[in-house]
């Protein structure tokens, strides 16, 4: 089986990774041969060399910087729904799913506090019990006696 067929695509998943590989090994191997082996065109490699960051990547980087700013302004408490609402108020258009995906990719997480849980009294303890100074008697033989 040829390396560039089915299994070979998992070796270098994205084209950018293939381009980085070609750039790192350009002094060792000819660029055209590496492009042929990695199933990318040499013209797309040279275009990537000239324009390393695409327009979509630039907009994503800008959006991540907006997300980081809102996240730090909220003292790291806002999650993707609130950040989406805040960015919409500021005029930045993006869906909640996209913001959630970018937050996950950038490692931005909201601080989640545990909800307050009522703790009941622990009657099975070995601590000393206070004396009954008022001599109160709560025992009754029938209901409604005391």
N, C-alpha and C positions, 0 to 999 in steps of 0.2 A: 504494500500500500504506500502511496506517495504521501509525503509529509504535508504537502499543501492541500490535500483533499480534506475529507471530513474532520479528522482529528486535529489537523494542523491549524484549523481556525481557532481552536481553544488556546493555542500557544500564545498568540498575541490577539486578544479580543478586539480591541479598537484600532482604528487606523492610526490614531495619534501615537499609540504605543509602538506600532510598526514603524512609523516615521521617526520616533525617538531612537529606536533600535538602529535604523539605517544611519541616522546622524552620528550615533556613538561609534559605529563600526565603519564609517565612510573611509577612514584611512587604511583599513585592513582589507576590505572587499570593495569591488566596484559597485556603485550605486545602482546601476541598471540591473545587475544580476540579483542584488538583494531585493529590488522592487519586484522582479519577476518571481523570485522564490516566495516572497510574502504576499503575492497576488495584489499588489497596488501599482498604480501607474506611476512612472517616474515624473510625469508632469504634475500630478497631484502632490508628490513629495516636494518638488521644487516650489510649488505654490505654498505649501505648508511652511517651508523654510522662509519664504518671503513674508507670509502672514501667519505667524504662529498662533495668534489668538483670534478666533472667529467672532463674528458680531453677536451670535447667540451667547457665546461664552462671556463676552464683555457685558451684555445685559444681565446675565446671571450673576456675574461678579458685582455689578452695581446693586442688584436686588439683594444679594447677600449682605452687602455693606448697609443697606437700608434696614434689613432685618436685624443685623447686629446692633445698630443704633437704637431701634425701638426696643429691642430686648434689654439693652443696658439701661435705657431710660425707665423701663418698668421694673428695674432692680431684679432682672432675670426671672420674673414671675409670669410673664405672658407666654402662652403657647401659640400655636399656629392660628387658631381662630381669632384671638384678640389682636395678634400682630397683623393679620389680614385686614381686620376692621380699621386698625390704626393707619395702615398704609393706604387704604382706600380713602380715608379722610384727608390724607396728605396728597392724594392725586396719583398714587402709584397703582397701576392696574395689574393684578395677579390673582390667580385662584388660590384657594386655601390649600388644595392638594399640592400645587407647585411650591408654595411657601413651606409646607410641611416637608416636602422632599428635599428642598434646599437646606432647610434647618437640619434635617437628619444627616445630609451629606457634609455639612459644615460642623456638625457636632454641637449644635446649639440646642439646649434643652431647658425647659422651664423647671423652676423649683416647685416640687409638689409636696405639700404638707399633708400629714396624715390627719384625718378628721378626728375631732375630740371624741374620745370614747369614755363613757361613764364607767367608773370603777366602783363596784359594790364593796361593802364591808366584808373583810375576811374574819369570820367568827372562829375559825379553827386556828388559833394562834396560841403561843405559850407566854404571851406578855401578861403582866399582872392586871387584873380587872379592878376598877375603882370600887371602893366600898359603898354600900347602899346607905348613905347618911340620912336620907329622908324617910327611911323605913317604908317605902312604898310596896304595896302588896298587889300584884297583878294577877293572882290566881283566882279563878272563879269556878264554882261547881256547876253552874248552869249559865246559859247565855243570857245577857241582859242584867246580871246581878251587880256588877261593879262598873 
